[in-house]
Structures are given as structure tokens and as C-alpha cells.
């Protein structure tokens, strides 16, 4: 197995962990703690596709990352951000630009 295959396997495991094992972890919490979220992963995925000469839009990339249409994932799992989460997000954004 080469490095690319190992990286791909790790990426698939990360997606499985976030979307199947821990869908309760909200994107805002990921942004506060890690500075990225599922949507960031989808953006990076789309950017990699475009760099490779593939035609991929934002929704296609999100479906690849979320494992379902984004609207469906959002309806199933996303909760309204609390005032505390919003304040923590803003503080993190100020710290990290």
C-alpha cells in the first residue's frame, strides 16, 4: 500500500468517524476546537478535484464528505447554535483570524 492509499484510508476513516460514529459533534464545535469542519473538508475535496481537472460543485463535494445530500444531513443532525457556541466561535475566530 502506498502513501496515497494510506492517506485515502485515513480520510475515509475520518469521514466515517465524523458522520456515522459522531454525527452529534456539530460543525461549529469542530470550528471552535480545530479550526475546520465537515464543510471545510468538502471545500478541500472540491479544490483537489478541480486541481485534478474534474468538474465538481460545492454540493457534490459536500455529498462526498457527508455521505448524503447536505440538506438531508443538516435536517437529521445539525442543531441551532447556542449563544455560548456562537461566542466561543467568535472568540476562536478573533484568536486565529
C-alpha positions, 0 to 999 in steps of 0.5 A: 500500500502506498502513501496515497492509499494510506492517506485515502484510508485515513480520510475515509476513516475520518469521514466515517468517524465524523458522520456515522460514529459522531454525527452529534459533534456539530460543525461549529464545535469542530470550528471552535476546537480545530479550526475546520469542519465537515464543510471545510473538508468538502471545500478541500475535496472540491479544490483537489478535484478541480486541481485534478481537472474534474468538474465538481460543485460545492454540493457534490463535494459536500455529498462526498464528505457527508455521505448524503445530500447536505440538506438531508444531513443538516435536517437529521443532525445539525442543531441551532447554535447556542449563544455560548457556541456562537461566542466561543466561535467568535472568540476562536475566530478573533484568536486565529483570524 
